[in-house]
């Protein structure tokens, strides 16, 4: 399994994932609070990335709680430890190397499991979800968070160009998604949960709104992760020359027409949370 998070064209994925998390930070605590995680509970963050959501989850369950975050690559585990590992008392937050399709924990060992912006990357989706069920105690919670089940709006007043860019992104992710785009995989989350017997699912949608003047974290994420990385050189061969030129005028940081310079700029960014609030025993 590979957890591939986005990043700047010339930088590692950890920095770009940190940008995305900090962009989402104002709403993240509300999302976590509405899960109703019990104080003192034990949780697992599958595909914890740079560890920010694991930290926020650990804060939510209090000083008697415990959260373990796993990533399949040693470098990412070390990155999470470096960024947030020392921010809580010993024993409350731990990062380990581990794979979501073969979780290194005993059966029924956690009260809840969080998987944020990762499940759509796991081609063996049902295998991972069965592992999630295995490690969560009966009656526990499994929470799947996916950003952009519905595409975000980053280029207001340019809907046709943005739609063509989105379609290019869909084509680009087909191979990594096992023949299915990341967006298609996000949109089949509910069906995947049902396929493994998780039918008691609440779906919540959150709409993040940002407008000019953008805060530093918002500008950093949109410019460096969305425009430079996600819509950068990787899409050039998938767009027409005319679309690439228009994209460059609106998105390149040194362009006088860069859309983030506009006093009227705004963006809309959806997050969907699939919350299995009463997990049956694994079979």
C-alpha positions in Angstrom: 0.0 0.0 0.0 1.2 3.5 -0.7 -0.1 6.7 1.0 0.8 9.3 -1.6 -0.1 12.8 -0.3 0.4 15.8 -2.6 3.4 18.2 -2.4 5.3 21.0 -4.2 6.9 20.0 -7.4 10.4 20.3 -6.0 9.8 19.3 -2.4 8.9 16.2 -0.5 5.3 15.2 0.2 5.5 16.0 4.0 5.7 19.7 3.5 2.7 19.8 1.1 0.6 17.6 3.5 1.5 20.0 6.3 0.3 22.8 4.2 -3.0 21.0 3.6 -3.5 20.3 7.3 -2.8 23.9 8.3 -5.2 25.1 5.6 -7.9 22.9 7.2 -6.9 23.6 10.8 -9.7 26.2 11.6 -12.3 23.6 10.8 -10.4 20.5 12.0 -11.1 20.9 15.7 -14.9 21.3 14.9 -14.8 18.2 12.8 -13.1 16.2 15.6 -15.3 17.6 18.3 -18.4 16.5 16.5 -17.2 12.9 16.5 -17.9 12.6 20.2 -14.7 10.7 21.0 -14.7 9.7 24.7 -12.2 11.2 27.1 -9.5 8.6 28.0 -10.2 6.6 24.8 -7.6 4.8 22.7 -7.4 5.6 19.0 -5.5 4.9 15.8 -4.7 7.3 13.0 -4.1 5.2 9.8 -1.9 7.2 7.4 -1.2 9.9 9.9 1.0 11.9 7.5 2.9 14.7 9.3 0.9 14.0 12.5 -1.1 17.2 12.9 -4.5 15.4 12.9 -3.1 12.8 15.3 -2.1 15.6 17.6 -5.5 17.2 17.4 -7.2 13.8 18.0 -5.0 13.2 21.0 -5.8 16.6 22.5 -9.6 15.8 22.0 -9.4 12.6 24.1 -7.6 14.2 27.0 -4.6 13.4 29.2 -5.8 9.9 29.9 -6.3 9.0 26.2 -3.8 7.5 23.8 -3.4 7.9 20.0 -1.1 5.9 17.8 -0.4 7.1 14.3 0.9 4.8 11.6 2.6 5.4 8.2 4.1 2.7 6.0 7.4 4.6 5.3 10.0 5.2 8.0 10.8 8.7 6.7 7.2 9.8 7.2 7.1 8.4 10.8 10.2 10.3 11.6 8.7 13.5 10.0 5.6 13.2 12.2 7.7 12.7 15.3 9.8 15.7 14.4 6.8 18.0 13.8 4.5 17.1 16.7 6.1 14.3 18.7 7.1 16.4 21.7 4.0 18.5 22.1 2.1 16.2 24.5 3.0 14.3 27.7 4.7 11.0 27.2 2.3 8.1 26.3 -0.5 10.2 24.8 0.8 10.2 21.2 2.9 7.7 19.5 4.0 7.2 15.8 4.9 3.8 14.4 5.7 2.3 11.0 2.7 0.4 9.9 0.5 -0.4 6.9 -3.3 0.1 6.7 -3.8 -3.3 5.0 -1.8 -5.1 7.8 -2.1 -3.1 11.0 0.5 -4.0 13.6 -2.0 -4.0 16.5 -4.0 -6.8 18.2 -7.7 -7.5 17.6 -10.2 -5.1 19.3 -7.4 -3.0 20.7 -8.6 0.5 20.0 -11.9 2.4 20.7 -11.9 4.3 17.4 -10.0 4.6 14.2 -9.4 7.7 12.0 -8.3 7.5 8.4 -8.0 11.0 6.9 -7.5 11.6 3.1 -5.8 8.2 2.7 -8.4 5.5 1.9 -8.8 6.6 -1.7 -5.0 5.9 -2.1 -5.4 2.3 -0.9 -6.2 0.1 -4.0 -7.0 -2.9 -1.7 -9.8 -0.9 -0.1 -11.8 -3.8 1.3 -8.8 -5.4 2.8 -7.9 -2.2 4.6 -11.5 -1.8 5.9 -11.5 -5.3 7.2 -8.3 -4.5 9.0 -10.0 -1.4 10.5 -12.8 -3.6 11.8 -10.4 -6.1 13.2 -8.5 -3.6 15.4 -11.6 -1.6 16.6 -13.6 -3.0 19.5 -17.2 -3.9 19.0 -19.3 -0.8 19.4 -16.3 1.4 18.6 -16.0 4.0 15.8 -14.4 4.1 12.4 -14.1 7.5 10.8 -13.1 8.1 7.2 -12.4 11.7 6.2 -12.1 12.6 2.5 -11.4 16.1 1.1 -12.9 17.0 -2.2 -15.4 14.2 -2.7 -16.9 17.1 -4.7 -14.2 19.2 -6.4 -13.2 22.4 -4.7 -13.4 25.8 -6.4 -10.1 27.5 -6.6 -10.6 29.6 -9.8 -13.7 31.7 -9.3 -15.1 33.1 -12.6 -13.2 30.6 -14.6 -15.5 27.5 -14.4 -14.7 26.0 -17.8 -11.0 26.1 -17.4 -11.2 24.8 -13.8 -13.4 21.9 -15.0 -10.9 21.0 -17.7 -8.1 21.1 -15.1 -10.1 18.8 -12.8 -10.7 16.4 -15.7 -7.0 16.3 -16.3 -6.4 15.5 -12.6 -8.9 12.7 -12.9 -7.0 11.2 -15.9 -3.7 11.6 -14.1 -4.7 9.6 -11.1 -6.2 6.6 -13.0 -3.0 4.5 -12.9 -2.3 5.1 -9.2 -5.9 4.4 -8.4 -5.9 1.0 -10.0 -7.9 2.2 -13.0 -10.2 4.4 -11.0 -9.5 8.1 -10.3 -9.0 9.4 -6.8 -12.3 11.3 -7.0 -14.2 8.2 -8.1 -12.6 6.3 -5.3 -13.6 9.0 -2.8 -17.2 8.9 -4.1 -17.4 5.1 -3.6 -16.4 5.2 0.1 -20.0 4.6 1.3 -20.3 1.5 -1.0 -16.9 0.2 0.2 -18.0 0.6 3.8 -21.2 -1.3 3.1 -19.3 -4.1 1.3 -17.5 -5.0 4.6 -20.6 -4.8 6.7 -20.3 -1.2 8.0 -23.9 0.0 7.3 -24.5 2.3 10.3 -22.8 5.3 8.7 -23.4 9.0 9.3 -22.2 11.3 6.5 -21.3 14.9 7.4 -20.2 17.5 4.9 -18.2 20.6 5.7 -17.6 23.5 3.4 -14.4 25.5 4.0 -14.6 29.1 2.7 -11.6 31.4 2.3 -11.6 34.9 0.8 -9.2 37.8 0.2 -7.2 38.9 2.0 -5.9 35.3 2.5 -4.1 34.3 5.6 -0.6 33.0 5.2 -1.5 29.3 5.6 -4.3 29.6 3.1 -2.2 31.4 0.5 0.7 29.0 1.1 -1.5 25.9 0.4 -3.4 27.3 -2.6 -0.3 28.7 -4.3 2.3 26.0 -3.5 0.2 22.8 -3.3 -2.8 23.4 -5.5 -1.4 25.7 -8.2 2.3 24.7 -8.3 2.2 21.0 -7.4 -1.2 19.6 -8.2 -1.8 21.8 -11.3 1.9 22.1 -12.3 4.1 20.2 -14.7 2.3 16.9 -14.0 -0.7 18.2 -15.9 1.0 20.0 -18.8 0.7 17.1 -21.2 -3.0 16.6 -20.3 -4.0 20.2 -21.1 -4.2 21.9 -24.5 -1.5 24.6 -25.0 -4.2 27.3 -24.7 -5.5 25.9 -21.4 -1.9 25.6 -20.1 -1.2 29.3 -21.0 -4.4 30.4 -19.3 -3.7 28.3 -16.3 -0.2 29.8 -16.1 -1.4 33.3 -16.3 -3.8 32.7 -13.4 -1.7 30.4 -11.2 2.0 31.1 -11.6 3.3 33.0 -8.6 5.1 35.7 -10.6 2.3 36.3 -13.0 0.7 39.8 -12.8 -2.6 38.2 -13.4 -2.2 35.6 -10.6 -5.7 35.2 -9.3 -4.7 35.3 -5.7 -3.8 39.0 -6.2 -7.5 39.8 -6.7 -9.3 41.6 -3.9 -12.3 39.6 -4.8 -10.7 36.2 -4.6 -12.5 33.4 -2.8 -12.4 29.6 -2.7 -14.7 26.8 -1.6 -13.3 23.5 -0.3 -15.5 20.6 0.8 -14.6 17.9 3.3 -16.7 14.8 3.8 -16.7 12.6 7.0 -18.0 9.1 6.9 -18.6 8.2 10.6 -19.3 4.5 11.5 -20.5 5.2 15.0 -21.3 1.7 16.2 -18.9 -0.8 14.7 -20.1 -4.5 14.7 -17.7 -7.2 15.7 -15.4 -8.3 12.9 -16.2 -11.6 11.4 
